[in-house]
Amino acid sequence: MDSFAGEKPALRWVVHASVLFLVVLWVVPTLGLLISSFRTADQIATSGWWRALFPSEQNLTLRSAAPETQVLEDGLYVIQGKLFGDDQTVKISRWGISSREIDAFTPGETAELRRGGTITVDGDGNYRMENTEEFTGNRGARIFVTAELPPEFTFDNYQTVLFDKGSSDSMGRAFFSTLTVTIPATIIPILVAAFAAYALAWMDFPGRALLIAAVVGLLVVPLQLALIPLLKFHLNIGIGKGYLGVWLAHTGFGMPLAIYLLRNYMAGLPRDLIENARVDGATEFQIFTKLILPLSFPALASFAIFQFLWTWNDLLVAKVFLIDATGQTTVMTNRIVELLGTRGGNWEILATAAFVSIAVPLVVFFAMQKYLVRGLLAGSVK
Amino acid sequence: MTPALQGLLTIAIGVLGCVGYFYLSNQFLDKVLCPPRGPNAGRNINRANMIRPWLFLFPAIAALGLYLAYPVVETLRLSLTERVPGGGYQWVGLDNYAQMAAEPKFWEAMRNNMLWLIVVPAMSTAFGLLVAQLTDRIRWGNVAKSLIFMPMAISFVGASVIWKLVYDSRPEAEDQIGILNALYLFFGGTDPQTWLTIPFWNSFFLMIVLVWIQTGFAMVILSAALRGIPEETIEAAILDGANPFQIFFRIKVPQIKATILVVWTTITITVLKVFDIVFAMTNGQWETQVLANYMYDKLFRANDWGVGSASAMVIMLLVTPILIWNVRQVRNEGSPSLGGD
């Protein structure tokens, strides 16, 4: 197309640049949260996540070793050591010994300590304190440094959110609750809908057209309408709030899309194939299980992804049909909303919790994007 | 029992139950009820063929009827009644609707919902179309599309957290950690803004979240539609000396009008049901209320099932034109919009 589209090279650059701009615009918000989930609470609160990728200049308050480590060298009492661990590469630009003047000295200069003696700090964080008399007290001297620190990331947040037995215990549990909701709520509607879709596509019976129209009509019914009537119904028949209720609800709500997608796909399978099987004496049940199901794999996969994403990401249905007052069965989305309310400022917890819940759908998305796209197109473009 | 084990067990029971029903009911039909042998073999085969579709359909129809059709009727009934303190219901006619119409919060939700209905489908479709067109001819187009499509997999709640960080605001003296405020200050803004508490405009900041999610959907479908346009029409336009913009607006867009409509209506349905974003980000404070969240408030906070059901019926009413259009589309072999979720 390029050759005859009459496009100027300038226009091509504009196209590339605009696409790049849009992609950055779309990715940056997610990237921000992802990076934040690997930073400590202090880092998140004091600097934007976009600074985390570059070495940053920070003001730190450190302390020298305690006086008890001093040694006597040629009549001088000496304390020396390093301000940073061996694994850190740090560039100190200024340092000081008073909180009022944290940048009083450059590396290599020598400062007079208030309690007697001198101190020298070099650019790499090595310090040496000298005194003609013995250092006293039981704590080291405070040293203020302005230093360039390399980017630093931590997995601690994930450790806390997923495995800590303390306050955040329920995120690990919520993960399993979500999984427990999702898997049956994905598999059961597929099974139920596949049989119905086959009947609607390949069996003749009175009322078929009407049923198809009804399914399409129900596609758009907002599930909001179902909340109270069904909650009442579940309470009346004794299911109450729980996994069974939420599976049934998801099965019902996913049913129109499932039937619609699968019927469309099955109706497109070659007629000869099914007629031949019938002539050969196969029962409808055999045709369905041995022929239709395997051939419909792409459609089954695309609906499975839809339903999986939708049940995994759902908040409303779980809130209404699953989560009871004890909160034992809370799902991740609900847990995150609770965190937003109670710990809205704790970004390290929030970001990590959100990413734990986002990670699984993202993996599914990137692994099975082909089927997802195919499913969308099967439903909307003919 | 650990939750994991319990989950696995229930999955097994659920799936086995399902498979069991279909297998056993078919066996029962073929072996016991209408065996295709003996003196009545012919009649039995016909009978079995009449019954079998309903065996296949029964669980699906039961689920559809109970979980979607019945609630519509029941919600309508609830919206016309009121719970009596001792138990039971009392017919109150349109009182619930009148009570709802007298509440400023309801009209705020209606106004916001109308804004959402205009802005989100329009922006998502426009961005989707733009990306679809731009990525059509570049080599890394698929990577770009994949990244813009990605938010589709993220939950509304997850997206809310993501965007809350974008909109975060710190006092002026501190470093901003929300990128929007950082950019705002960088480009000459004076004080950091708390974006989600500025009435009227905050609704737009919430809408951006949904546009961000839905653009990928619009893009995927419109991109396929663009590819489906016959090359000859474009070649002819080029020969006639049309410039790229004319080709896009005069040749391509008119040919995919039907698909644009499907995308638009599908996003409209999603917008009407949007609950999680508002619930998680502002919970309807600072004049950001929308119908779905208003309804949730009424049902589960105020415990007022009458008004809650009435507001659910308002959502249903707004969806109805699309429902009718959908059914007619299918009758005419067109494409309906997908409600799904």
Interface residues (C-beta under 8 A of the other chain):
Chain A: M1 D2 F4 A5 G6 E7 L11 V15 H16 S18 V19 L20 L22 V23 W26 V27 V28 P29 T30 G32 L33 S36 I44 A45 T46 S47 G48 W49 W50 R173 F176 S177 L179 T180 I183 P184 I187 I188 P189 L191 V192 A193 F195 A196 Y198 A199 L200 M203 D204 F205 R208 L211 I212 A213 A214 V215 V216 G217 L218 L219 V220 V221 P222 L223 Q224 L225 A226 L227 I228 P229 L230 K232 F233 Y243 L244 W247 L248 A249 T251 G252 F253 G254 M255 P256 L257 I259 Y260 T283 E284 F285 F288 F306 L309 W310 W312 N313 D314 L315 L316 K319 V320 T333 I336 V337 L340 G344 W347 L350 A351 A354 S357 I358 P361 L362 V364 F365 F366 Q369 L372 V373 L376 L377 G379 S380 V381 K382
Chain B: P3 A4 Q6 G7 T10 I11 G14 V15 C18 V19 F22 Y23 N26 D30 N49 M50 R52 P53 W54 F56 L57 P59 A60 I61 A63 L64 L66 Y67 L68 A69 Y70 P71 V72 E74 T75 L78 F127 L130 V131 L134 T135 R137 I138 G141 A144 S146 L147 I148 F149 M150 P151 M152 A153 I154 S155 F156 V157 G158 S160 V161 I162 W163 K164 L165 V166 D168 E174 D175 Q176 I177 G178 I179 A182 W212 T215 F217 V220 I221 A224 A225 G228 I234 E235 I238 N243 P244 T259 V262 V263 T266 I269 L272 K273 F275 D276 F279 A280 A292 M295 Y296 L299 F300 W305 G308 S309 A312 M313 I315 M316 V319 I322 L323 N326 V327 Q329 V330 R331 E333 G334 S335 P336 S337 L338 G339 G340 D341
